[in-house]
Amino acid sequence: MRFRRRSWRRLGEIGFRRAISVSLLFLACPALYSQSAQTPTPGDLFSKAKAYQEQGQWDLAEESYRQFLRQVPASAAGHSNLGVVYAHERKFEDAAREYETAIKIDPSLSGVYLNLGIAYFQQANYAGAASALQKYLARDSGNRQAQELLGLCDLELDRYEDAIRMLAPLQADGGPDVLLALGASYVRLRRLHEAEAVLGGLLSSQSNSAQGHFLMGQTYAGLNAFPQALEEFKMVLALDRSWPDIKLLLGATEARLGRFQEAEADLREQLQIAPHSFETLFTLGALLNKQGRFHDAIPLLLQARDLNSRSGDVEYQLAEAYWKTASQAAAWSAVQRAVRFDPKNGQAHYLYAQIARQRGDRAAAEHEFAVAESLSGSKAEQDILRLSEESQNR
């Protein structure tokens, strides 16, 4: 996809960006000073803070730990426990700072790395989270929570092979997060049959997962199973009408199935939502070209060109529209740009050859026909899987 951020990304639907349920580690601290009836000792403050923490009185626990640390600033337990309190208050930046301080004071506190990884993850600092979790797993390699969270970080960092290595062993009894992340990683690597198996298992028990249906739609699109892809994208729309670019994906898929009227309606609806969407303008322009409605296509394609002046696909579609409407000079200029921007587009080379032959340049025409033949079948007319990935990455 690049499940590239990445609004991937919608991978937070069930929990990729949610709080991780965890019994956060807090540390005991030995009594440091004898009791005093007049002034609370550090030991008194620590005990009070710990009691407040155990009772879930987070604001009182925070203040007590801060008082304690003003007297004993080098207490790793104090910093670590204050980090736990901050995490429960969803002050993750403050929590991470306290965990880091605790580790600097006492690097042997391996459990604090797990808490640090969670705090970083909640801030979308996936590289920092992955580093902390790797250090934790070096000492507790069997911790399932750390394995799952590291796999999610690897996915967010586009390290799909690493994500699969971490998450595949958890698949058998994995929750929705694990299956979504594993399926997404397989889709990204175009390991589509494996993605289909994982996502099929997920949807058998989580049929209301819009993210699951979206990923399954991508999977079917990659397998050229467009009727099934269309049904999955329709399910996404039924479950979440705000899903980014869903009408674009429906329109593009319907166009592949020859359902031009439905495709045009969906694409025009998408343009109402996002009138400056390059992909929607281009896809609708290409659809109108395919229907022979070249005069209607040209204004849309020119808008797409304004948004992306180096798109070989746009130039090819424009060249075809101009050629079919007898705008020969414009067609010649567009097709030259098309093959320059996208030299692997066999259709563009074929059109170049046709126009060159019409212009009387036989040598150029023969050369371009040969190039077009060598590229035959190398470029799909519309890659729905690519389109769905790009729509999620914006």
N, C-alpha and C positions, 0 to 999 in steps of 0.2 A: 504494500500500500503504500511510495514511502509512506508506511503506516506513519509518513513524515509530517511532522507535527503540525505544528502539527496539530490540528484540531482533531489527529487520528481518530480525526482519529476518534472520537466517540467511543474509545475503548474504555471509557469510564462508566458506561451504562450500568454494568452490574457491580463494578468495583475497582477498576484499574486505578482510579484516582481517589478512591474513598479512603477513609481512615482504616487502618489495619487493626483488626481486633487483636489485642495483645495484653497480657498481664505484664505491664512494664516492670522491669527490675528496679527495686529500690534497695539501698544498702543500709546495713546497720552501722552504727558508730558507737564505739565504746565510750563510757562516761569519761570525760576529759578532765573534769574538775570536781571538787567536792561540792556538795550542796551548800547553798547560802540562803538564809532566810530573807535577806534584804534584796539582793540583786540576782536576777536569773543568770545562772552559769551557762557556758556553752552546752554543757550536758543537758541542762534543763531545757534550753531552747531546741536542741536536737530532738529530745524525747517528745516535746510538745508538738514540734513540726511533724514528726513521724505519726503521732496520734491523730493529728488533724488529717494527714494524708490517708491513713487507714480508714478514716470516717468519711472521706470524700469531701472534706471542707477545704477546697483547693486554695481559696484566697487567703485563709488563715495559715494554711501550710506554707504557702509561698512567702508570706511575711515572716513567719518564724524561721524558715530556712535562710532567708536573706539576713535576718538578725544574727543567726548563728554564723554565717559566713563572714559577716563583718568582723567577728571575733576570731574566727578560725578560717582564714581565706584559703589555706592549703589543704582543706578537707576534701578528698576525692568523693567520699560518701555524700557530703553535703551538696556538692555540685551535681553529682549524679541524681540525687533525689529531687533537687530543685528542677532539674531537667525533666524528670517524670511529671512533676506538678505542672510545669509549663506545657508539656505535651497534652495532659488532660484538659488544660485550658485552651488548647489549640494554638498556643504561641510557639510554633514549631521552630522559628528562627532562634528564639531565646533558648528553647530546649536544646537545639543543636550546639549552641555556644556553651552551655553548661556541660553537656556530654563531652565535648572536645576538651574542656578544661579538666574534667575528671580524668580523662585518659592521659593527658599530659602529666598530671600529678602521679597517676598510678597506671602505667600501661598494662598491668596484669589484669585489669578489670575487663575481661573479654566480653562479658555480657553487655557492657555499655555500648559496644559496637552495634549490637542489634538495635538498641534504642536509637542510636545515632542514625543508622540506616533508615529507620522508620521516619525520623524527623526530616531527613533529607528528602525522602520519597514524597512526603506530604508537601514539600516546597517545590516539587518537580525538579529537584536537583538529582537526576538519575545517575549521573556519573559519580557524585559523592556518595550516594546511597549504595551503589554497586561496590565501591571500594570498601566501605565500612562493612557491608554484608560479607564480602569475600574474606575479610579479616576475621569476622566472627565465625564463619564456616570453617576456617582453617583450624579452629579449636573445637568446634562442635559440628562436624560435617553432616550429622543426621537430623539437624533441626529443620523440620518441614516448613515452618513459617519463613525462615530465612531463605530457604531454597525457593519457595514460591515468590517471595518478594524480589529476590535477585533475578529470577526468570522474567518478571514483569519489567524490571529495570533494563535487562538486556533487550527486551522487545522495544521499549521506548528509545533505546540507543541504537536501534537498527542492527543489533547483533543477533540475528535470527537463529543462526546455528547454535550460538551459546544458549539462547532462550530455549530451544528445543532440547538441548542436552540437559538443561536444568529441570524443565517441566515435564518432559515425556515420562520419566519414572514416576511422576505424581499423577499420571492420567487416570489410572484405574479407580482411585477413590478421590479424584480431584473435584473441586467445586467448580462453579461456573467461571470464575476468574481464570483458573488454570486452563480450562478447555478453550475459552475464548482466546487467551494469549497463545496457546499452542496452535490452535487453528489459524490465527492471524499470522503466526510465524511461517507455517506451511504455505499459506497463500502467498506471502511475500517472496518465498523462495520458489514459487511455482510448483511446489510439491502438492499438486491439487488433489490427487486421489487420497493422500493422507489427510489433507484438510477436510475432504468430504466425509471421511470416516469419523474424524474427531467432532466435526460440527454436527453431523447426523446424530451422534450420541448426545451432544448437548441439547439439540432441539427436541429430542424425544422426551426430555424431562423439563426443558425450559422453552416451551413453544412460544412464549410471549417475549422472547429476547429479540429486540430489534437489531442489536449488534450481531447476534448469531445469524439471523436471516440475511443481514447485509453481507456478512462474510461468506455465507453459503451462496448468495447471489454472485459475488465475485468469483467464487470457485466454479460455479456452473458456467459463467461467462468465459473464464479461462479454458474450460473444457469444450467451448463452442456449443454448449447445451443451452441455447438462448431461450427456448420456452420455459425451461425450469428456472433460469436466471430471472426472467420476467416475473414469474410467480413469487420468487423470493423478494424481489424489490417491491412488488405490490404489498407483500406482508410487512415490509419495513414501513411503507407509507401508512398502512392501516394501524400500525402500532405507535408510530411517531411521525405525525404530519410535519413536524419541524425539522426532520432529518435533512442535513445539508445536501442540496442539489439532487434530491431524490427524483424530482420531475425530469431533470436532465438525464439521469440514468434510465428512467423508464422510457423516455423518448428515444434515447440512443438504442436501447435494446429493442423497442418496438420497430424502429427503423430497420434494424438487422433482420427482423422477421417479416419485413414487407408490410407492416401495419402502418402505412404512411399517415393516414388521417389521425389515428390515435397519437402517433409520434409527434406530428405537428402541433396538436392540441397541447400535449404535455410540454413541449419545448417552448411554445409561446407563453404558457403559464409560468414556466421557469423564468422567462425573460421579464415578465411582470414583476417577479420577486427580485431578480438581479439583472437589471437591464444592461449592465456593463460586463457580463460574464463572457470571456473569450470563448470558452468551450461551448456555451449554449449558442452564441452567435454563429460560431463555426459549424456546429452540428446541424443547426436548423438550415443554414445556407447550403450545406452539403446535401441535406435531405431534399431541399427544393431543386437543386441541380439534378438530383437523381430522378425527380419527377418531370424534368424538362421545363421547370419554371425559372428560367435563367434570369429574367429581368427582376423577379422577386428576390432571387438569391444574391445578386450582386451587391445591393446596399448592405445586407447583413454581413457579407464577406469583407466588404470594405471596412465596416466597423470592427470586425475581428482583426483585420490587418492593422488598424490604428492601435489596437491593444497589444499586438505582437507582430512587429514589422519583419520578423525573420522566420516566420512559420512557412515551411515548405508546403504543408498541407493546404494552408489558406491560398498560397499562390497557385497551386495546382487547380484548386476549385475555381478560383478567379479566371485562370487561363482557359479552363473548359467553358465557363459561362461566356466569356468574351468571344471565344472561338465560335461557339454555337449561335451567338448573336451577331456574327460578322464584324466584330470589333477586332480586326486582325492585328493592328499595331499594339493594342492593349494586351491581346492574347500572347503575342510574341514576347513582350516585356515580362509578363507574369510567368510564362513557362520557363523563361531563362532564370528567373529568380527561384522558381520551384526546384529546378535541378541543382542549382547552386546551394540552396539552403538544405536540401534533402536529396543527396545524390543516390540514395538507395530506393527511391520511390520509382518503381518500374513504370507505373501509370504515367507519371510526369515525363519520363523519358519517351514513352510511346507517343504522348501528345506532342512533345517537342519534335519528334520525327515527322509526325503528320504535318505540323505547321511548317517545318523546314522544307518538306517536299512541296507543299503548296507555294512556298516562296521561291522554289526553283533550286534549292541547295541540296542536290542529290547526295553528295558525299556526307553531309551532316545528317541527312535523313537516314541513310544506310547505317551510319555509326550508331545513331540513337536507337534505331530499331533493334540492332544487335545488343545494345546495353539493356534495353527493355526486356528482350527475351531472356537474357541472363539473370535478370532480377524477377522474372515471372513467379508470382506466388510468394515472394519474400516479404510483402507488406500487406497486412490485412486492411480492408477498407475502413474498418472502425474497430479499435481495440477497446471493448467495453471494460475489461479488467483494468487497463491503463487509465481509462477515463474515470472509473470509480475511485481509483487510488488518488488521482490528482485532485478530484473533487474533495476528498477527505483531507488532503494535505494543505488546503488553503486556509 
